Structures are given as structure tokens and as C-alpha cells.
């Protein structure tokens, strides 16, 4: 079969209202097959300013989040000269400031992001490098300390953590680099900062085949982000990997868009997850406090929630917001799993590994060296790929 000629179909406006998919009218080009809703490209609403915790140009990333020395590094290390000013990454209240095991000294700042608690943690300061006290109110960008090498440190650096749910309240650390980038404060000196695995402001080719980045040139992929998938004009045909009509109508355009956040997270897998998590129910809840169609805990939602509709906030019960956030979180776990496989700290199938991270957390997966060995997770990582088969489209062509 010869190479397909590719054209782009114009974008038509679609809106989701009252749970139904409605076509917009007016002077815009009528909707054509292959086009998706053209949603605003907005920064996620955070409720507070976010800044990099060291002044620009003073640091390098010396150790990323993830597997390290047979364990898991739960923050990012920013190497800088001793005495470099440490800045509050967010507004908030100082909940700890002083000695801490392994840190020498640490500072914890608690803040509210979209109504949920989140902590930022700063470590390895010397005694005279802690410049705030417990209970003090601070603002993003305010000097709170000075870089040191106290505690378990081999040289001067800042150990920085982001903890949805609160560091002292049992929250779970997430990778600070993509979180900072997603909140408008990209870290320099790191490939991860230049191209986060999944960002609300990074919209990849919606609706196209899952291999679009390899099959089509970079310029074409950039054009797909406008809202249309490639359409074959020689009769051979190429179809999105999600079978049309296989999911509830309000979900379909958003799964198509979300499936292009990263190549490993396909439309059928997203659909299988949504069926497993909630049965496509945007109002679902769980005894553990998970909410919405993708069943996010509020702390995780505060860190990852996507405002897909440009409302000014991310709504955990919104279908567009839930599906786009699901893809962002999945793709972040894909990158963590790839890193673990490359470093030999994880073993197994890539898809099962990132599904394990979604279900039982990245920390539990790294501690297990593979898929978490509890019955729920073992069933989860097998069931979703099985469910995905009924949502997969058959590729056309001769």
C-alpha cells in the first residue's frame, strides 16, 4: 500500500452543555468528520502564585525525582552555592521549621491549591539557614532560608518536595518538576522541565492515530493541535484508535483529545480506565474519598487538575476536566515507569507498570520493583487492557 496523502479538516466548535454534545452554529465552518472541540489553552487555576524555589540562574538539577540508589528519591535536588537564597514556592503558612531526620533542617509550607491542602518542603539548611518560624505567613518568592549541606547531603543543594494532601498529614510526594512547569514555573537545567510529560498547556495531536508523532512530521503534528486529525484522501483511510460510538457521547471527543497527551496512553486504555474507575459516571465517589469519572483523590486533583473548558478552575466532576486530567496523570506515570525500567529499579510490562502507579501509587510500585502485589492492583492492571479491546477501532485500508 502506498503512502497516504494527508490533509487537515477544519475545526468546528463543539460545546458540552447539560451533559449532551451540542454543535455550535454561526459563521464557522460546519462540523466535519475528524475534528474535535477547540478548547481554550489555559494555565490551570491554582489559587496562589507558584515560583521556582531558587533564583533563576543560581542552580542546576543534580538529582531528579524517582528511583535512586535502590530506593525512591521523593523530591528534586537543586544544586547551588552555599548561602543561595531559598524562596517560598507558594503563599502559605510555615508548618515546620527546624531539625528533621535526614534533612538536617527542613521547612514545610502548607497552602491551599484549588481548595485542597498542598505542602512544599525545603531541606538541608544549616541552623542559621532557616529564616522563618512555625505559624509564619509567607508569600511566594519570599526568602525563607539559605542553601546548605546539612544532614544526609554530599554537597550544598536544596532538596525540594511537593506533597498534595500535606507532608505532615500523610500526603504522597509527586515529581516537583512537572508540577512547577504546569503551574507556570518551569525549572531550568532539566530536560523534564523543557518538555513535561503532560501539561495543561501542551495539547498534542487530537484524534489522530496513536503513532502520529512518528508517522507525520513535527510541523504536521503541531497543526493537528488546532483540533483536527489527519484524513486519508486516497480511499485507504486511517481512523482514531477509539471505536466511534463505543463510549458515552459526552466522553468521546475528550478521550480522543486526551489520547494524544502521550503515545502510550491510548483512547481504548483511557476508556477502559473510565469504565473500571466509575462506569463513566462523573458524579461517582468512593469510600476512600476519590471523586469524579476518573476517581481522583482531592490532593492529587489539586496538583494535576486540568481546566479543559477554560472556566478558571478545574472541576473534578466535569467530564472534560476529568478525562484530560486522567491523561495528564497517566502520562506522568508512564515517564516514571520508563525511568524505572531504564535504571533497572522496575521490571515488567510498561502499561501494567503505569496502571499500577495509577492504582496503588508510584511509591508502592517502586517499592515492589514492579506491579504492586495486592489483589486489587493485580486485577486492575490486567482488567483495563482487556476492557480496552472492546473500545478499539479497526483500522481501515486495503
C-alpha positions as CSV (number, residue, x, y, z in Angstrom):
1,X,0.0,0.0,0.0
2,X,1.4,3.4,-1.0
3,X,1.9,6.4,1.3
4,X,-1.3,8.2,2.2
5,X,-1.8,11.8,1.3
6,X,-2.8,13.8,4.4
7,X,-5.0,16.8,4.6
8,X,-6.4,18.6,7.6
9,X,-10.1,19.0,8.2
10,X,-11.2,22.4,9.6
11,X,-12.2,22.7,13.3
12,X,-15.8,23.2,14.2
13,X,-16.9,24.5,17.6
14,X,-18.5,22.0,19.9
15,X,-19.8,22.6,23.4
16,X,-20.8,20.3,26.2
17,X,-23.9,21.5,27.9
18,X,-26.3,19.7,30.2
19,X,-24.3,16.5,29.6
20,X,-25.1,16.4,25.9
21,X,-22.8,17.2,22.9
22,X,-24.1,20.2,21.0
23,X,-22.9,21.6,17.7
24,X,-22.3,25.4,17.6
25,X,-23.8,27.5,14.9
26,X,-22.9,30.7,13.2
27,X,-20.3,31.7,10.6
28,X,-17.8,29.0,11.5
29,X,-17.2,26.1,9.0
30,X,-19.8,23.3,9.5
31,X,-18.5,20.3,11.5
32,X,-16.7,17.7,9.5
33,X,-15.6,14.2,10.5
34,X,-12.3,14.1,12.3
35,X,-12.5,17.5,14.1
36,X,-12.6,17.9,17.9
37,X,-13.7,20.7,20.2
38,X,-11.4,23.7,20.1
39,X,-10.9,24.3,23.8
40,X,-9.0,27.2,25.4
41,X,-5.3,26.7,26.1
42,X,-5.2,28.0,29.6
43,X,-3.0,27.6,32.6
44,X,-4.5,25.6,35.4
45,X,-6.1,27.6,38.1
46,X,-4.1,27.3,41.3
47,X,-5.4,29.8,43.7
48,X,-1.9,31.0,44.6
49,X,1.2,32.1,42.7
50,X,3.9,29.5,42.2
51,X,7.6,30.3,41.7
52,X,10.8,28.3,41.5
53,X,12.3,27.9,45.0
54,X,15.8,29.2,44.0
55,X,16.6,32.4,42.0
56,X,16.9,31.8,38.2
57,X,20.4,31.1,37.1
58,X,21.7,30.0,40.5
59,X,21.1,26.3,40.4
60,X,21.3,23.1,38.4
61,X,19.2,19.9,38.8
62,X,21.5,17.4,40.4
63,X,19.1,14.6,41.2
64,X,15.6,14.2,39.9
65,X,12.5,12.6,41.5
66,X,12.3,8.9,41.2
67,X,14.4,5.8,41.6
68,X,17.9,6.3,43.2
69,X,20.4,4.0,44.9
70,X,17.9,1.2,45.3
71,X,15.2,3.4,46.7
72,X,13.0,6.3,45.7
73,X,14.1,9.9,45.8
74,X,10.9,11.8,46.8
75,X,11.9,15.2,45.7
76,X,14.2,17.1,43.3
77,X,17.7,18.3,44.3
78,X,18.7,21.7,43.1
79,X,22.5,22.2,43.5
80,X,23.5,25.7,44.3
81,X,26.2,27.6,46.1
82,X,26.0,27.5,49.9
83,X,24.1,30.5,51.2
84,X,21.9,30.9,48.0
85,X,18.5,32.3,48.9
86,X,15.7,29.7,49.2
87,X,12.4,31.2,48.1
88,X,8.9,30.1,49.1
89,X,7.4,28.4,46.1
90,X,3.9,29.3,47.1
91,X,2.0,31.5,49.5
92,X,1.1,29.7,52.8
93,X,1.8,29.0,56.4
94,X,5.0,27.6,57.8
95,X,4.1,24.3,59.5
96,X,7.6,23.2,60.3
97,X,11.0,25.0,60.5
98,X,13.9,23.3,62.2
99,X,15.6,19.9,62.7
100,X,14.4,16.9,60.8
101,X,15.9,13.4,60.3
102,X,18.0,13.2,57.2
103,X,17.3,16.8,56.2
104,X,19.5,18.4,58.9
105,X,16.8,21.1,59.0
106,X,13.7,21.5,56.9
107,X,10.9,24.0,56.2
108,X,7.4,23.0,55.3
109,X,4.9,25.5,53.9
110,X,1.2,24.5,53.7
111,X,-1.0,26.2,51.2
112,X,-4.4,25.7,49.6
113,X,-4.5,24.9,45.9
114,X,-8.0,24.9,44.4
115,X,-9.4,24.3,47.9
116,X,-7.1,21.4,48.8
117,X,-4.1,21.2,51.1
118,X,-0.6,21.0,49.5
119,X,2.8,21.2,51.1
120,X,6.1,22.3,49.7
121,X,9.2,21.0,51.6
122,X,12.7,22.5,51.6
123,X,15.6,20.6,53.1
124,X,19.4,20.5,54.1
125,X,19.7,24.0,55.5
126,X,22.1,24.7,58.4
127,X,20.7,26.1,61.6
128,X,21.4,29.7,60.5
129,X,19.8,29.0,57.1
130,X,16.3,28.7,58.5
131,X,14.8,32.2,58.3
132,X,11.2,31.5,59.2
133,X,9.3,30.2,62.2
134,X,6.3,27.9,62.6
135,X,3.0,29.7,62.1
136,X,4.5,32.5,60.0
137,X,2.6,33.6,56.9
138,X,4.8,33.8,53.8
139,X,4.3,34.8,50.2
140,X,5.5,33.1,47.0
141,X,9.0,34.4,46.2
142,X,9.8,35.5,49.8
143,X,13.2,34.4,51.1
144,X,12.7,31.7,53.7
145,X,16.2,30.2,54.1
146,X,19.6,29.6,52.6
147,X,21.1,26.6,50.8
148,X,23.2,24.3,52.9
149,X,24.5,20.7,53.0
150,X,23.2,19.7,56.4
151,X,22.0,16.2,57.1
152,X,22.4,13.4,54.5
153,X,23.9,15.6,51.8
154,X,27.1,15.3,49.8
155,X,27.2,18.9,48.8
156,X,25.3,22.2,49.0
157,X,21.8,21.8,47.4
158,X,18.1,22.3,48.1
159,X,16.0,19.2,48.4
160,X,12.5,20.3,47.3
161,X,9.3,18.3,47.6
162,X,5.7,18.8,46.5
163,X,3.1,16.9,48.6
164,X,-0.6,17.0,47.7
165,X,-2.6,16.3,50.9
166,X,0.1,17.7,53.2
167,X,3.5,16.4,54.2
168,X,2.6,16.0,57.8
169,X,-0.9,14.8,57.1
170,X,0.1,11.6,55.2
171,X,0.1,13.0,51.6
172,X,2.2,11.4,48.9
173,X,5.0,13.2,47.1
174,X,4.8,13.9,43.4
175,X,7.5,14.9,40.9
176,X,8.1,18.6,41.6
177,X,9.5,19.5,38.1
178,X,6.3,18.9,36.0
179,X,4.2,20.3,38.8
180,X,6.2,23.5,38.8
181,X,6.0,23.7,34.9
182,X,2.3,23.1,35.0
183,X,1.9,26.0,37.4
184,X,3.9,28.4,35.4
185,X,7.3,28.0,37.0
186,X,9.5,25.7,34.7
187,X,12.7,24.5,36.2
188,X,15.9,25.2,34.2
189,X,18.7,22.8,33.7
190,X,16.4,19.8,33.2
191,X,15.0,18.1,30.1
192,X,11.9,17.3,32.1
193,X,11.2,21.0,32.6
194,X,11.6,21.7,28.9
195,X,9.1,19.0,27.9
196,X,6.9,17.8,30.8
197,X,5.2,14.5,30.3
198,X,1.8,16.1,30.4
199,X,0.8,19.7,30.7
200,X,-2.4,21.6,30.5
201,X,-0.8,24.0,28.0
202,X,0.7,21.2,25.9
203,X,-2.0,19.8,23.6
204,X,-0.8,17.1,21.2
205,X,-2.5,15.9,18.0
206,X,-6.1,15.1,19.0
207,X,-8.0,12.4,17.2
208,X,-5.1,11.1,15.1
209,X,-3.5,7.6,15.2
210,X,-1.6,6.9,18.3
211,X,1.6,6.8,16.3
212,X,1.0,10.3,14.8
213,X,4.3,11.7,16.2
214,X,6.3,9.1,14.3
215,X,4.1,8.8,11.2
216,X,3.8,12.6,10.5
217,X,6.3,15.4,10.6
218,X,6.6,17.7,13.6
219,X,5.0,20.6,11.7
220,X,2.0,18.5,10.8
221,X,1.7,17.3,14.4
222,X,1.7,20.9,15.5
223,X,-1.2,21.6,13.1
224,X,-3.2,18.7,14.5
225,X,-3.2,20.5,17.8
226,X,-5.6,23.0,16.2
227,X,-8.3,20.4,16.6
228,X,-8.3,18.1,13.5
229,X,-7.0,14.7,12.8
230,X,-5.3,13.5,9.5
231,X,-7.8,12.2,7.0
232,X,-6.7,9.9,4.1
233,X,-7.8,11.1,0.6
234,X,-7.0,8.1,-1.4
235,X,-9.7,5.9,0.0
236,X,-7.4,3.8,2.2
237,X,-8.4,5.5,5.4
238,X,-6.9,5.9,8.8
239,X,-9.1,6.0,11.9
240,X,-8.7,7.1,15.5
241,X,-7.9,4.2,17.7
242,X,-11.1,4.7,19.7
243,X,-14.0,3.0,18.1
244,X,-16.7,5.6,17.2
245,X,-19.8,5.3,19.4
246,X,-18.2,2.9,21.8
247,X,-18.2,5.3,24.8
248,X,-20.9,7.8,26.0
249,X,-21.2,10.7,23.6
250,X,-20.1,13.3,26.2
251,X,-16.8,11.4,26.8
252,X,-15.9,10.6,23.2
253,X,-14.3,13.9,22.0
254,X,-12.4,14.3,25.2
255,X,-11.0,10.8,25.2
256,X,-9.9,11.4,21.6
257,X,-8.1,14.6,22.6
258,X,-6.7,13.2,25.8
259,X,-5.3,10.1,24.0
260,X,-2.8,12.4,22.3
261,X,-1.2,13.6,25.5
262,X,1.4,10.9,25.2
263,X,1.7,8.0,22.7
264,X,1.5,5.2,25.4
265,X,-1.9,6.3,26.8
266,X,-4.4,5.4,24.0
267,X,-8.1,6.1,23.7
268,X,-9.1,2.5,24.4
269,X,-7.0,2.4,27.5
270,X,-8.5,5.6,28.8
271,X,-11.9,4.3,28.1
272,X,-11.1,1.0,29.9
273,X,-9.9,3.0,32.9
274,X,-13.0,5.1,33.0
275,X,-15.2,2.0,32.9
276,X,-13.2,0.4,35.7
277,X,-13.0,3.5,37.8
278,X,-16.6,4.8,37.7
279,X,-18.6,3.3,34.8
280,X,-18.3,6.7,33.1
281,X,-20.1,8.3,36.0
282,X,-18.9,11.9,36.5
283,X,-20.6,12.0,40.0
284,X,-19.1,8.8,41.3
285,X,-17.5,8.7,44.7
286,X,-15.6,6.1,46.7
287,X,-15.3,5.3,50.4
288,X,-11.7,6.5,50.2
289,X,-12.7,9.9,49.1
290,X,-12.0,9.6,45.3
291,X,-14.3,11.6,43.2
292,X,-15.5,12.0,39.6
293,X,-15.3,9.9,36.5
294,X,-11.6,9.2,36.8
295,X,-11.7,8.8,40.6
296,X,-9.1,11.3,41.8
297,X,-8.3,12.0,45.5
298,X,-8.6,15.7,46.2
299,X,-4.9,16.1,47.0
300,X,-3.9,14.6,43.6
301,X,-6.5,16.6,41.8
302,X,-5.1,19.8,43.3
303,X,-1.7,19.0,41.8
304,X,-2.9,17.7,38.4
305,X,-6.4,19.1,37.7
306,X,-6.8,20.5,34.2
307,X,-9.2,23.3,33.4
308,X,-10.1,21.9,30.0
309,X,-13.0,24.2,29.4
310,X,-11.4,27.5,30.4
311,X,-13.7,28.1,33.4
312,X,-10.9,29.4,35.6
313,X,-10.8,26.3,37.8
314,X,-10.6,22.5,37.4
315,X,-13.8,20.8,38.3
316,X,-13.4,17.2,39.5
317,X,-16.9,16.3,38.3
318,X,-16.5,17.9,34.9
319,X,-16.2,15.2,32.1
320,X,-13.7,17.3,30.0
321,X,-11.6,18.2,33.1
322,X,-11.6,14.6,34.5
323,X,-10.6,13.0,31.2
324,X,-7.8,15.5,30.4
325,X,-6.5,15.2,34.0
326,X,-6.6,11.4,33.8
327,X,-4.4,11.5,30.7
328,X,-2.0,14.0,32.2
329,X,-1.6,11.9,35.3
330,X,-1.3,8.6,33.3
331,X,1.4,10.2,31.1
332,X,3.4,11.4,34.2
333,X,3.3,7.8,35.5
334,X,4.4,6.5,32.0
335,X,7.5,8.6,32.3
336,X,8.2,7.4,35.8
337,X,7.8,3.8,34.7
338,X,10.1,4.3,31.8
339,X,12.8,5.8,34.1
340,X,12.4,2.9,36.4
341,X,12.8,0.3,33.6
342,X,15.8,2.1,32.2
343,X,17.5,2.2,35.6
344,X,16.6,-1.4,36.4
345,X,14.6,-0.5,39.5
346,X,11.4,-1.6,37.9
347,X,10.6,-4.8,35.9
348,X,7.6,-5.8,33.9
349,X,5.3,-4.5,31.2
350,X,5.3,-0.7,30.7
351,X,1.5,-0.5,30.5
352,X,1.0,-2.6,33.6
353,X,3.6,-0.5,35.5
354,X,1.9,2.8,34.9
355,X,-1.5,1.4,35.6
356,X,-0.1,0.1,38.8
357,X,1.1,3.6,39.7
358,X,-2.4,5.0,39.0
359,X,-4.0,2.4,41.2
360,X,-1.6,1.9,44.2
361,X,0.8,4.9,43.7
362,X,4.3,5.3,42.3
363,X,5.9,4.8,45.7
364,X,4.2,1.4,46.1
365,X,5.2,0.4,42.6
366,X,8.8,1.3,43.1
367,X,8.9,-0.4,46.5
368,X,7.6,-3.6,44.8
369,X,10.1,-3.3,42.0
370,X,7.1,-3.8,39.7
371,X,3.3,-4.1,39.8
372,X,2.0,-3.8,43.4
373,X,1.3,-7.3,44.6
374,X,-2.1,-6.7,46.2
375,X,-5.2,-8.3,44.7
376,X,-6.9,-5.1,43.7
377,X,-3.9,-3.8,41.7
378,X,-3.1,-7.2,40.1
379,X,-6.7,-7.3,38.8
380,X,-6.6,-3.6,37.8
381,X,-3.5,-3.9,35.5
382,X,-5.0,-7.0,33.7
383,X,-8.6,-5.9,33.5
384,X,-8.1,-2.5,31.9
385,X,-6.2,-3.7,28.8
386,X,-8.8,-6.4,28.5
387,X,-11.6,-3.8,28.7
388,X,-9.7,-1.7,26.1
389,X,-10.1,-4.2,23.4
390,X,-13.9,-3.5,23.1
391,X,-13.2,0.2,22.6
392,X,-10.5,-0.3,19.9
393,X,-11.3,0.7,16.3
394,X,-10.5,-1.5,13.4
395,X,-8.0,0.2,11.1
396,X,-9.3,0.7,7.5
397,X,-7.4,0.3,4.3
398,X,-6.5,-2.2,1.6
